[in-house]
Amino acid sequence: MSKYLQITATSGVELIPIGDGLFVEQTSATAMRVYSAGLSGHHFALVTTGGTVAMIDSINAALKSAAQTSWMNAVIPVALPSGEAVTSISVAVFA
């Protein structure tokens, strides 16, 4: 069974497939990238407001929770830190 991270963005609720694993890179206070270990051709681009390392920690905590829950719990919500938000999520191809 596949598992997904659920991120509530101002544009709506978005799901990111966990697949073989994910890692997050903060490129600025308004941008983060989520890379999939199993897909090397693209990444998930998050537009953020006030994004800090605390947001990365929240995503990592959700990933840990996903690994520790049963296969029946396929969607794991990310609890975003107070004062931080995700505006939108898109799939971007590496140039």
C-alpha positions in Angstrom: 0.0 0.0 0.0 1.3 3.4 -0.9 1.6 6.2 1.7 1.2 9.9 1.2 2.0 13.1 3.1 -1.0 15.4 3.3 -0.1 19.1 3.3 -2.8 21.7 3.6 -1.9 24.6 1.4 -3.8 27.8 0.9 -4.5 26.4 -2.6 -6.1 23.3 -1.1 -5.1 19.9 0.3 -2.2 18.3 -1.5 -0.8 14.8 -1.3 2.8 13.9 -1.9 3.6 10.2 -2.5 6.2 8.9 -0.1 7.3 6.1 -2.3 10.9 5.0 -1.5 11.5 8.0 0.7 11.6 11.8 0.6 13.9 14.5 1.7 13.4 18.2 1.9 15.6 21.1 1.0 14.8 24.7 2.0 16.0 27.0 -0.8 14.6 30.3 0.8 12.0 31.5 3.3 9.5 31.2 0.4 10.6 28.0 -1.3 11.2 24.4 -0.4 11.9 21.3 -2.6 10.8 17.8 -1.7 12.8 15.2 -3.5 11.7 11.6 -4.0 14.3 8.9 -3.6 12.7 6.8 -6.3 12.1 9.5 -8.9 15.1 11.4 -10.1 13.5 13.5 -12.9 11.5 15.9 -10.9 10.8 17.3 -7.5 7.8 18.8 -5.6 8.2 22.6 -5.4 6.5 24.2 -2.3 5.9 27.9 -2.2 5.9 28.8 1.5 5.3 31.8 3.7 7.7 32.1 6.6 9.2 28.7 6.0 12.0 27.7 8.4 13.8 24.6 9.5 10.8 23.9 11.8 8.7 23.2 8.6 11.3 20.7 7.5 11.2 19.1 11.0 7.4 18.9 10.7 7.6 17.1 7.3 10.3 14.7 8.7 8.1 14.0 11.8 5.2 13.1 9.4 7.5 10.8 7.4 8.6 9.1 10.6 4.9 8.7 11.6 4.2 7.2 8.2 6.9 4.6 8.7 5.6 3.7 12.1 1.9 3.3 11.2 0.1 0.4 9.7 -0.4 0.1 6.0 -4.1 1.0 6.5 -3.2 4.5 7.5 -2.2 5.6 4.0 -2.4 9.4 4.4 -0.3 11.2 7.1 -1.0 14.9 7.7 1.9 17.3 8.1 1.3 19.6 11.1 2.8 22.9 9.9 4.4 25.1 12.5 2.5 28.2 13.7 3.1 31.2 11.6 4.3 29.1 8.6 2.2 28.1 5.6 2.4 26.4 2.3 0.8 28.5 -0.5 1.0 25.9 -3.3 2.7 22.7 -4.4 3.7 21.9 -7.9 5.7 19.2 -9.7 8.9 20.7 -11.3 11.2 19.0 -13.7 14.9 19.3 -13.3 16.4 21.6 -15.9 
